[in-house]
Amino acid sequence: MSLLSSLRPGGRHGLSSRESRDPIGYAVAAVNRLAQSDLIDRVGLRRQAERAVYVTTRDGFRVATAAGRTFARAGGRSPGARPAAAASRGVFDLTPTEDEQMLVDVVTELADEVLRPAAAAADDACAAPPEVLAATREVGLPVLGVPESLGGIMEERSAMAGTLVAEALARGDMGLAVASLAPGAVATALGLWGTDAQQQTYLPAFAGDDVPAAALCLAEPRVLFDASAPATTATRDGDGFVLDGVKSGVVRGAEAELFVVSAALDGTPALFLVESGAAGLEVEADPSMGLRAASLSRLHLDGVRVPGDALLGDTDGRAHTECVRLSRLAWCALAVGTAQAVLDYVKDYVNEREAFGEPISHRQSVAFMVADIAIELQAMRLLTWKAASRAARGDDVARAVGLARQLCAEKGMRIGLDGVQLLGGHGFVKEHPVERWYRDLRAIGVMEGAVLV
């Protein structure tokens, strides 16, 4: 029995009435249970990351996708269940609620004690250790954005809680955070836009013990890529569709069992559910500068036929547009978390590192650079949280996400660069994690999809 299922009513550890009513009651109960368990001791923190999936550091691979599991398809095209919009507090207050703060505290501990120690080896292996993925599953991350009625842990829109969790995980390591959050992105998409039949077909797998690897595929490997105008096409073919194109930045593509793919349908972007066993799918290794622990790959679609009920959401582009914005918001949260890790690390370093008989933090050039990091980070966090709070209430987030994305992409990369600069020669070597954080932060301005809040 999974940790999450044991916390549901009727399980060994039943919820209190308050936990049952709260929007993230299940999540809070789960993380509290995790903190008291011996999971952290069982995940083998000091072991090198297992190369269980594949290694793409040099030669890479190109193989057909795995057949994966067979999802029991449900019929019908009626609307699915949707999480309710969060209620407004009536004041401009972005302070996390008590339950949200409890969630952040324990996920931060998970990031510090599980993700951070495994990050360097995972970066070298281009694969997330199974123990790390198991630890994040036990907290309930794959169903954080799924309505409670569908086996998830939320009663309301979870954009704020998801943003806080992504930020907390990224303080441990952005690559491992992306690998851990990728299945939840697909589950969240199903909860937001899936029909009743699609939700019944796929969501039980995400709420169970054997959570499938899954990937949200929006990005494409072409110059001046525009997420709102994918080159991948969907052509109507009888009662189904035929997909052709290439997707990049696909998280854990070789082991993924379900993909959400963006494609142009009659000139309008749309989302499609594609199972890994479909004929014409091929995965190619795509090792990158950063996010190496996320096992990034390319997904080739060559005449991939999917049924008519594989269309996720609408055909007028609204679901696709919302998906792009919520994905960019998630990347902003990851940038904030990683930038916080940089600030924490360089602050201690400059206070401890001595030159000419005193800490280098006594030099104004050093002190001012650290101060600038703190100021820019706080601005990034403010814009990101504001956009998340609007998304949770169901408000229009176009402007809020646009501002957050622009600032996080620009300042996040600058914070990574300044972190390397503050460490001097140490910033260039792998003995210190700042060089890895710099490489990861450069992904914020180019990645699309993969994660979702």
C-alpha positions in Angstrom: 0.0 0.0 0.0 1.3 3.4 -0.9 1.8 6.1 1.6 -0.9 8.2 0.0 -3.5 5.4 -0.1 -2.8 4.6 3.5 -3.8 8.1 4.5 -7.2 8.1 2.7 -10.3 7.4 4.7 -10.6 3.8 5.5 -6.8 3.2 5.4 -4.6 2.4 8.3 -4.0 6.1 9.0 -7.4 7.8 8.6 -7.6 11.5 8.1 -9.2 13.9 10.6 -12.3 15.7 9.6 -10.4 18.9 9.1 -7.8 17.1 6.9 -10.7 15.7 4.8 -12.1 19.2 4.2 -8.9 21.1 3.6 -7.8 21.6 -0.1 -4.4 20.0 0.6 -5.3 17.9 3.6 -4.1 14.7 1.9 -0.9 16.3 1.0 -0.2 17.6 4.5 -1.0 14.2 6.0 1.2 12.5 3.5 4.3 14.7 4.1 3.8 14.5 7.9 3.7 10.8 7.6 6.9 10.9 5.4 8.7 12.9 8.0 8.0 10.3 10.6 8.8 7.3 8.5 12.2 5.7 7.8 11.9 6.4 4.0 14.7 8.9 4.0 16.9 6.3 5.6 15.8 3.7 3.1 16.5 5.5 -0.1 20.3 5.2 0.0 21.4 8.8 -0.1 25.1 8.2 -0.4 24.9 5.7 -3.2 25.8 6.6 -6.7 22.8 7.2 -9.0 21.8 3.9 -10.7 22.0 4.0 -14.5 18.8 2.0 -14.7 17.2 3.7 -17.7 20.0 4.9 -20.0 23.2 6.9 -20.1 23.2 9.7 -22.7 26.4 11.5 -21.8 28.3 10.5 -25.0 26.8 8.1 -27.5 23.1 8.4 -26.8 20.5 6.1 -28.4 17.5 6.0 -30.7 15.0 3.3 -30.1 11.3 2.6 -30.5 9.3 3.5 -27.4 8.4 0.7 -25.0 5.0 -0.9 -25.4 4.2 0.1 -21.8 1.0 -0.8 -19.9 -2.4 -1.2 -21.5 -4.8 1.4 -20.2 -8.3 0.1 -19.8 -10.1 2.5 -22.2 -13.5 4.0 -21.0 -16.1 5.1 -23.5 -17.9 8.4 -24.0 -16.9 12.0 -24.5 -18.8 13.7 -21.6 -17.0 16.5 -19.7 -14.7 15.3 -16.9 -14.5 16.5 -13.3 -12.7 19.8 -12.8 -11.1 21.2 -9.7 -12.9 24.2 -8.3 -11.3 27.6 -8.4 -9.8 28.7 -5.1 -11.7 31.4 -3.1 -10.2 34.9 -3.0 -9.1 36.2 0.4 -10.3 39.7 -0.5 -6.8 41.2 0.1 -3.5 41.2 -1.7 -1.8 38.6 0.5 0.5 36.0 -1.0 1.5 34.5 2.3 1.1 30.7 2.1 -1.6 29.2 4.2 -0.7 27.2 7.3 -1.3 23.9 5.4 0.7 25.1 2.4 3.6 26.1 4.6 3.6 22.7 6.3 3.7 21.1 2.8 6.6 23.4 1.8 8.6 22.7 5.0 8.5 18.9 4.5 9.1 19.0 0.7 12.1 21.3 1.4 13.4 18.7 3.8 12.9 16.0 1.2 14.8 18.2 -1.3 17.7 18.8 1.2 18.0 15.2 2.4 17.1 13.2 -0.7 17.5 15.2 -3.9 20.5 17.3 -3.1 22.8 14.4 -2.1 21.9 12.5 -5.2 22.1 15.4 -7.7 25.7 15.2 -8.8 25.6 11.5 -9.6 22.3 11.8 -11.3 23.7 14.7 -13.4 26.6 12.5 -14.5 24.4 9.5 -15.2 21.7 11.5 -17.0 19.1 9.6 -15.0 17.2 10.1 -11.8 17.8 7.3 -9.2 14.8 5.1 -8.6 15.0 5.8 -4.9 14.5 9.5 -5.4 11.5 9.0 -7.7 10.0 6.6 -5.2 10.4 9.1 -2.4 8.7 11.9 -4.3 5.9 9.5 -5.3 5.2 8.6 -1.7 4.6 12.3 -0.9 1.8 12.2 -3.5 3.4 14.5 -6.1 1.9 12.7 -9.2 -1.6 13.5 -8.0 -1.0 16.9 -6.5 -3.0 18.6 -9.3 -5.7 15.9 -9.6 -9.1 16.5 -8.0 -9.9 14.5 -4.9 -13.0 13.0 -6.7 -10.6 11.4 -9.2 -8.2 9.9 -6.6 -6.0 13.0 -6.2 -5.4 15.2 -3.2 -6.9 18.5 -4.1 -10.4 20.0 -3.8 -9.4 23.3 -5.4 -7.1 24.5 -8.2 -3.7 23.6 -7.0 -1.6 26.1 -9.0 -0.3 27.8 -5.8 0.5 24.6 -4.0 2.1 23.2 -7.1 4.2 26.3 -7.5 5.4 26.1 -3.9 6.3 22.5 -4.2 8.2 23.0 -7.5 10.2 25.8 -5.9 11.0 23.7 -2.8 12.1 20.7 -4.9 14.3 22.8 -7.1 16.2 24.0 -4.1 17.5 20.4 -4.0 18.1 20.0 -7.7 16.2 21.3 -10.7 16.9 18.2 -12.9 15.6 15.8 -10.3 12.7 18.1 -9.6 11.7 18.0 -13.3 12.0 14.2 -13.4 9.8 13.9 -10.3 7.2 16.4 -11.4 6.8 15.2 -15.1 4.2 12.5 -14.4 2.2 14.9 -12.3 2.1 17.3 -15.3 0.3 14.8 -17.4 -2.1 13.9 -14.5 -2.8 17.6 -14.0 -3.5 18.1 -17.7 -6.0 15.3 -17.5 -7.7 16.8 -14.5 -8.0 20.2 -16.1 -9.0 19.3 -19.7 -9.7 15.6 -19.8 -13.1 14.1 -20.6 -14.8 11.8 -18.1 -13.7 8.8 -20.2 -10.1 10.0 -20.4 -9.9 10.6 -16.7 -11.4 7.2 -16.0 -8.9 5.6 -18.4 -5.7 7.1 -17.2 -5.9 8.8 -13.8 -6.4 5.6 -11.7 -2.8 4.7 -12.8 -1.4 7.9 -11.4 -3.3 7.5 -8.1 -2.1 4.0 -7.6 1.1 2.4 -6.4 2.7 1.9 -9.8 2.7 5.4 -11.2 3.6 5.5 -14.9 6.3 7.7 -16.3 4.6 10.3 -18.5 5.7 13.4 -20.4 4.1 16.7 -21.5 5.6 17.4 -24.9 5.4 21.0 -26.2 8.9 22.0 -27.2 10.4 21.3 -30.7 14.0 21.4 -31.9 13.8 24.2 -34.4 15.0 27.8 -34.7 12.7 30.5 -33.3 10.3 27.9 -31.9 7.0 29.3 -30.9 4.9 27.2 -28.5 1.7 28.7 -29.9 2.5 27.5 -33.4 3.8 23.9 -33.3 5.3 22.4 -36.5 4.0 19.0 -35.4 0.8 18.3 -37.3 -2.4 16.4 -36.6 -4.3 15.3 -39.7 -7.9 14.0 -39.5 -8.1 10.4 -40.7 -11.5 8.9 -40.5 -12.6 8.8 -36.8 -9.0 9.5 -35.6 -5.9 11.6 -36.2 -2.4 11.0 -37.6 0.5 12.9 -35.9 3.7 13.8 -37.6 6.6 15.8 -36.2 9.4 15.9 -33.6 9.2 16.9 -29.9 12.2 17.9 -27.8 12.8 18.2 -24.1 10.8 15.1 -23.4 11.4 14.1 -19.8 12.4 10.4 -19.2 11.2 9.7 -22.8 12.6 6.2 -23.0 10.5 4.9 -20.1 7.4 7.1 -20.5 4.2 5.2 -21.0 2.0 8.2 -21.9 2.6 11.4 -23.7 0.6 14.6 -24.0 1.7 16.0 -27.4 0.9 19.4 -28.9 0.2 19.5 -32.6 -1.5 21.9 -35.1 -5.0 20.6 -36.0 -6.5 22.6 -38.9 -4.0 25.3 -38.2 -4.9 25.6 -34.5 -2.7 24.1 -31.7 -4.3 21.2 -29.8 -3.3 18.6 -27.3 -3.3 14.8 -27.9 -2.9 11.8 -25.7 -0.4 9.3 -27.2 0.4 5.9 -25.5 3.9 4.7 -25.8 2.9 1.5 -27.7 1.6 3.4 -30.7 3.2 2.5 -34.0 5.5 5.2 -35.4 6.8 6.5 -32.1 10.6 6.6 -31.7 12.7 8.1 -28.8 16.1 9.6 -29.4 18.5 10.6 -26.6 19.0 14.4 -26.4 21.6 15.1 -23.7 21.6 18.7 -22.8 23.7 21.3 -21.1 21.5 21.4 -18.0 18.6 19.3 -16.5 20.7 16.2 -17.2 19.0 14.2 -14.4 15.7 14.6 -16.2 16.9 12.3 -19.0 15.8 14.6 -21.8 15.1 13.1 -25.2 13.4 13.7 -28.5 10.1 12.1 -29.5 9.7 11.3 -33.2 6.2 10.9 -34.5 6.1 9.3 -38.0 2.5 8.7 -39.0 1.3 7.9 -35.5 -2.4 7.2 -35.6 -4.5 7.9 -32.5 -8.2 7.5 -32.0 -10.7 10.4 -32.0 -10.9 10.3 -28.2 -7.2 11.1 -27.9 -7.9 14.8 -28.3 -7.3 16.4 -24.9 -9.4 19.5 -24.4 -10.8 21.6 -27.2 -10.0 22.3 -30.9 -10.1 26.1 -30.6 -6.7 26.4 -28.9 -7.9 27.5 -25.4 -6.7 24.4 -23.6 -3.3 24.5 -25.4 -2.9 28.2 -24.5 -3.7 27.6 -20.9 -1.3 24.6 -20.9 1.6 26.7 -22.2 1.0 29.4 -19.6 0.7 27.0 -16.6 3.9 25.2 -17.8 5.8 28.5 -18.0 4.6 29.3 -14.5 6.0 26.0 -13.3 9.4 26.8 -14.9 9.3 30.1 -13.1 8.9 28.3 -9.8 11.8 26.0 -10.6 13.9 29.1 -11.4 13.0 30.6 -8.0 13.9 27.5 -6.1 17.3 27.0 -7.9 18.2 30.7 -7.5 17.4 30.4 -3.8 19.9 27.5 -3.6 22.5 29.7 -5.3 21.9 32.5 -2.8 22.1 30.2 0.2 25.3 28.6 -1.0 27.2 31.8 -2.1 26.2 33.7 1.1 27.9 31.1 3.2 30.9 30.8 0.9 31.8 34.5 0.8 31.5 34.7 4.6 33.8 31.7 5.1 36.3 32.3 2.2 39.2 34.5 3.3 41.6 36.7 1.3 44.2 39.0 2.7 43.2 38.1 6.2 39.4 38.7 6.1 36.3 37.2 4.5 35.8 38.2 0.9 32.2 39.3 1.9 33.9 42.4 3.4 34.7 43.6 -0.2 31.9 45.9 -1.4 32.0 44.4 -4.9 31.3 41.0 -3.4 28.7 42.2 -0.9 26.8 44.2 -3.6 26.7 41.2 -5.9 25.2 39.0 -3.2 22.7 41.7 -2.4 21.7 42.0 -6.0 21.0 38.3 -6.1 18.7 38.6 -3.1 16.8 41.5 -4.5 16.3 39.9 -8.0 15.3 36.6 -6.4 12.6 38.3 -4.3 11.2 40.0 -7.4 11.1 36.7 -9.2 9.3 35.1 -6.3 6.8 37.9 -6.0 5.8 37.8 -9.7 5.7 34.0 -9.7 3.5 33.7 -6.6 1.2 36.5 -7.9 0.7 34.6 -11.2 0.1 31.3 -9.3 -2.5 32.9 -7.0 -4.4 34.2 -10.1 -4.2 30.8 -11.7 -5.6 29.1 -8.6 -8.6 31.5 -8.7 -9.2 30.8 -12.3 -8.4 34.4 -13.4 -6.7 35.4 -16.6 -3.0 34.9 -16.1 -1.6 36.0 -19.5 0.0 39.2 -18.3 1.1 37.8 -14.9 2.8 34.7 -16.4 4.4 36.8 -19.1 6.0 39.1 -16.6 7.1 36.3 -14.4 8.6 34.4 -17.3 10.5 37.3 -18.6 12.0 38.2 -15.3 12.8 34.6 -14.2 14.5 33.8 -17.6 16.6 36.9 -17.5 17.4 37.2 -13.8 17.6 33.5 -13.2 20.4 33.1 -15.7 22.1 36.2 -14.3 21.9 34.8 -10.7 23.5 31.5 -11.9 26.3 33.4 -13.7 26.9 35.6 -10.6 27.0 32.6 -8.4 29.8 31.1 -10.5 31.6 34.4 -10.5 31.5 34.7 -6.7 33.1 31.4 -6.3 36.0 32.3 -8.6 38.0 29.3 -9.7 35.8 27.1 -7.5 32.8 28.1 -9.6 34.3 26.3 -12.6 34.7 22.9 -11.0 32.2 20.2 -10.1 33.3 20.1 -6.5 30.8 22.9 -5.9 27.2 22.6 -7.2 26.9 26.2 -8.4 28.1 25.3 -11.9 25.3 22.7 -12.2 22.8 25.2 -11.0 24.0 27.7 -13.6 23.6 25.2 -16.4 20.1 24.3 -15.1 19.0 28.0 -14.9 19.8 28.5 -18.5 16.9 26.2 -19.4 14.3 28.6 -18.0 14.2 30.7 -21.2 14.1 27.8 -23.7 12.1 25.0 -22.1 8.4 24.6 -22.8 6.2 21.9 -21.4 7.5 19.0 -19.2 6.1 20.5 -16.0 2.7 22.0 -15.1 1.0 23.5 -12.1 
